[in-house]
Amino acid sequence: MSTVLLLIHVMVAVALVGVILLQRSEGGALGIGGGGFMTGRSAGNALTKTTAILAASFFATSLALSLLASQHGTAPSILNPGGQPGGLAPLQVPGTPAPATPTPQSAPSGPQAPLSK
């Protein structure tokens, strides 16, 4: 389900970029269309409506993908193989005992005397 939704999301994003680049630039030279491809008031309205529909679709698919990702929980990754919060898991070589967890050292409670040579 999420793969299909992701594919639709990418297609909508590419179409949105294409439609935006086809629109006529109002003050700069950033538009590719330049007014030669589609001219007239009705063509401008069609591009504006298409842009609005694609933008709404992009927003909807973004929300749907984020909701799907939040329902699946934490997935294992390269940096977090167990899927547990807290970062990297210790490397374990098969056939060796698990490393002991280090105990926290207490901080010195007062000023230290300088070391003499």
N, C-alpha and C positions, 0 to 999 in steps of 0.2 A: 504494500500500500504506500509506504513512504517513498519507495523507489519511483513509483509511477507519479506521485505528487511532486517529487523532486525533478523529474523529467519535464513535467508540465511547467513547473516554476522556471526552469532554465529556458524553455521555449518562449514563455511569456516575457522573460527578461530580454532575450535577444530581439524579439519582435518589438518590445517597447523602445529599445535603443534605436532600432531601424526606423520606427515611426517618428521618433523625436528628431533624428537626423534628417528626415525628409521634409520637416516643416521649414517654412521660410524664416530666416533670421530677421529680427526687427531692428537690430542696431549694430550687429557685429558681423564678422565674416566667418562665423562658426558653423552655419548650416550648410549641408552638402547639397541640398535641393536647389537653392539659389533661385527658386521661382520658375525654373524652366520645366520641371517635371509635372507639377500640378499647379495650375494657376486658377484664379477665380475665387469667389467667395464660398461657393459650395464645396470646393475641394478643401479649403481651409477648415470649414466646419466639419467635414468628414475626418480629417486628420486630428482635429481637436477632440471629437467624440471617440475616435479610435484610441487616442492617447489616454483619455479618461477611463475607458473600459479596460485597457491593458494595465493601467496603474492600479485600478481597483482589484483586478485579478492578481496582480503581483502582491498586493497587500494581503489579500485573502489567502493565497498560497503560502506566504511567509508566516502568517499566523497559524495556519494549519500545520505547517512543518514544525514550528516551535512547540505547538501543543503535542504533536506526536513524539517529539524528542523528549519532552518532559515526562511523558507517561512511561517511557521505556526505562527510566532511571539511569544510573551511571553505567556506561558500557566500558568494558576493558579497552585499554589503549596501549600504545607502545610505552608511554611514560608511566602508566598506572596499570600493570598487567592484571591485578586481582580485581579491579573495578572498585576498590575500597578507597574512601577518601583518605588523604594524608600523604600523597605523593608516591615516590618510588618505593618499590618493594626491594628487600635485600636480595642480591644474586645468590642463588643456591646451585651448587654443582651436585649432580646426582651421586649418591654414595657417600656424601660427607654430612656430618651432623650440622644442624641448624646453628647459626651463630648466636651467641648469648647477647641479650640486650644490655647495652651499657647502663650502669647506674649513674644518675646525675651527681655531679660533684658539688659539694656545698662551697659557697663563696667565703673567702676569709672575712672574719668578723671585725677586724680592726686594722689599724695601720701596721704595715709590715716593717721590720727592721731592715735597713739596706744590707745587701750582701757585701761582706768584706773579702778582700783578696788575700 
